[in-house]
Amino acid sequence: LQDLVGPNSCYKFDYKGWCGRTTTPVTNGEGRVIAVLAGQPDDPSWDGIHTSAADLLDQT
């Protein structure tokens, strides 16, 4: 990680912590949105739903 971020990195990336739940835009140096961290639905059954879907994908 230190090779990618920080003052000595040739890439000059920033590290942004993310909880994995909220929708968060990723912007470039000009402020343009280049990606979106979509997060997850505010639904208590989400863990079971996406785990089941991942299991089905693993079986294919």
C-alpha positions in Angstrom: 0.0 0.0 0.0 2.8 2.4 0.8 4.0 2.0 -2.8 0.7 3.4 -4.1 -0.1 6.2 -1.6 1.8 8.7 0.4 4.4 11.5 -0.3 7.0 9.1 -1.7 4.7 7.3 -4.1 5.4 7.9 -7.8 1.6 7.4 -8.3 0.5 10.2 -5.9 -2.7 8.3 -5.0 -4.6 9.2 -1.9 -5.9 6.6 0.5 -9.6 7.1 1.5 -11.1 4.8 4.1 -14.5 3.4 3.2 -17.0 1.5 5.4 -18.4 -0.4 2.4 -22.0 0.7 3.2 -22.3 4.3 1.8 -22.4 5.4 -1.8 -19.2 7.3 -2.4 -18.0 9.0 -5.6 -14.3 8.7 -6.6 -13.0 11.9 -8.3 -9.9 12.7 -10.3 -7.7 15.7 -9.7 -10.1 17.9 -11.7 -13.1 16.9 -9.5 -14.7 14.7 -12.2 -16.4 11.6 -11.0 -14.5 8.6 -12.5 -16.0 5.8 -10.4 -18.6 5.2 -7.7 -18.2 2.9 -4.6 -21.8 1.7 -4.7 -22.1 0.5 -1.1 -24.8 -1.9 -0.1 -28.6 -1.6 0.4 -29.9 -0.6 3.8 -31.6 -4.0 4.3 -30.9 -6.4 7.2 -31.3 -9.4 4.9 -28.6 -8.2 2.5 -25.8 -10.3 3.9 -27.7 -13.5 3.3 -28.9 -12.5 -0.1 -25.5 -11.6 -1.5 -23.8 -14.6 0.2 -26.4 -16.9 -1.5 -25.9 -15.3 -4.8 -22.1 -15.7 -4.5 -22.5 -19.4 -3.6 -24.6 -19.9 -6.7 -22.0 -18.2 -8.9 -19.3 -20.4 -7.3 -21.3 -23.5 -8.3 -21.4 -22.6 -12.0 
